[in-house]
Amino acid sequence: MKTLLPLIPPLLVALFSGPAQAADSQVAADWSLSADGAYVLDQRAGLAWPRCVEGMQWNGKTCTGQPLLLDRAEATALASERWKAEGVGWRIPRAAELQRLVDKSLSPPGLNPILFPAAPGQWHWSSTANVSAPSVNQYTYGNIAQSRAGDGARQAAMINGWAVNLSTGEARGDAARASKLPVRLVRPMPVGGGK
């Protein structure tokens, strides 16, 4: 495995080469692999991404097994359990963080298969929450009489969550929290960029 690591940076530069070389070289500089090859390190964001989604295992060359499909509560509990068990700040990523993983220079767009092999390119849970509800005049008679002062928006936020399609980068806030989706947890990048 150690003999392959020196080949990874030139390979990444080749993957990101194209007409906008300056921007591409910055993209290549932002991403690297951990010493053991099990994590993709996002230097710019300071994050370490497992190369495999939850349920799959890194075997030194690719991800094997089947992705776990979890509802939003199960995904949140999994992140919390890993944080407690490992003492590392595992969490569900925000929508924008997941969108950053999507390489739109690929045809078709999606996760870079060298960085994230055998990755499911479908909707994944994010931790992004609906924070804005439509403004409702709580003093309007109809709203008071029917107790509708934004309840519909609050109910939707309670039963829906944000998910990101890792094939396209699309993010939506109307994913039912009971939906069973893959989860790619993230953690802060270790000091020194190792595992």
HUZI-V65856 format. One record per residue. RES is the residue in three letters. PSI is psi as a letter, one per 20 degrees, with the letter a starting at -180 (NA if undefined). Layout:
RES_PSI / RES_PSI
//
This chain:
MET_h / LYS_h / THR_h / LEU_h / LEU_g / PRO_h / LEU_i / ILE_g / PRO_g / PRO_h / LEU_g / LEU_g / VAL_g / ALA_h / LEU_h / PHE_j / SER_q / GLY_a / PRO_h / ALA_m / GLN_h / ALA_g / ALA_g / ASP_h / SER_h / GLN_g / VAL_g / ALA_h / ALA_h / ASP_h / TRP_p / SER_r / LEU_q / SER_r / ALA_h / ASP_i / GLY_j / ALA_i / TYR_q / VAL_p / LEU_p / ASP_n / GLN_g / ARG_g / ALA_i / GLY_k / LEU_q / ALA_p / TRP_p / PRO_q / ARG_i / CYS_q / VAL_r / GLU_p / GLY_h / MET_q / GLN_q / TRP_p / ASN_j / GLY_i / LYS_h / THR_r / CYS_p / THR_r / GLY_a / GLN_q / PRO_q / LEU_p / LEU_o / LEU_q / ASP_r / ARG_g / ALA_g / GLU_h / ALA_g / THR_g / ALA_h / LEU_g / ALA_g / SER_g / GLU_g / ARG_h / TRP_g / LYS_g / ALA_h / GLU_i / GLY_k / VAL_q / GLY_l / TRP_q / ARG_r / ILE_p / PRO_q / ARG_q / ALA_g / ALA_h / GLU_g / LEU_g / GLN_h / ARG_h / LEU_h / VAL_p / ASP_o / LYS_i / SER_i / LEU_q / SER_o / PRO_r / PRO_r / GLY_a / LEU_q / ASN_o / PRO_i / ILE_h / LEU_h / PHE_m / PRO_q / ALA_k / ALA_p / PRO_p / GLY_m / GLN_a / TRP_p / HIS_q / TRP_q / SER_r / SER_i / THR_p / ALA_q / ASN_o / VAL_i / SER_p / ALA_q / PRO_q / SER_p / VAL_p / ASN_o / GLN_i / TYR_i / THR_p / TYR_g / GLY_h / ASN_h / ILE_g / ALA_h / GLN_j / SER_l / ARG_k / ALA_m / GLY_j / ASP_h / GLY_g / ALA_g / ARG_g / GLN_g / ALA_g / ALA_h / MET_h / ILE_i / ASN_q / GLY_r / TRP_p / ALA_q / VAL_p / ASN_o / LEU_j / SER_h / THR_h / GLY_i / GLU_p / ALA_p / ARG_q / GLY_j / ASP_k / ALA_p / ALA_p / ARG_i / ALA_i / SER_q / LYS_o / LEU_q / PRO_q / VAL_p / ARG_o / LEU_r / VAL_q / ARG_r / PRO_q / MET_p / PRO_q / VAL_p / GLY_i / GLY_j / GLY_b / LYS_NA
//
